[in-house]
Amino acid sequence: MTSEQAEAHDAFRVTVNGVWASVIAGRMSDDDGWAAVGDALAELRDEVGE
């Protein structure tokens, strides 16, 4: 894994952790949380190129 891929992966993990923290706190619905995770995963795939 290149350093750029590692940075993209780390950013994805931070995003996902933030999304679920929002869901748990009640600031975001489960459906919106899953949608946000899907968007973050698509962005990760674009950045990593896989």
RAGINOR-V484087 format. One record per residue. RES is the residue in one letter. OMEGA is omega in whole degrees, 0 to 359 (none if undefined). Layout:
BEGIN
RES_OMEGA + RES_OMEGA
END
This chain:
BEGIN
M_178 + T_179 + S_177 + E_178 + Q_179 + A_178 + E_178 + A_179 + H_178 + D_179 + A_177 + F_181 + R_179 + V_179 + T_181 + V_178 + N_178 + G_178 + V_183 + W_173 + A_178 + S_178 + V_182 + I_181 + A_179 + G_179 + R_181 + M_179 + S_177 + D_181 + D_178 + D_178 + G_178 + W_179 + A_180 + A_178 + V_177 + G_178 + D_179 + A_178 + L_177 + A_178 + E_178 + L_179 + R_179 + D_182 + E_183 + V_178 + G_179 + E_none
END
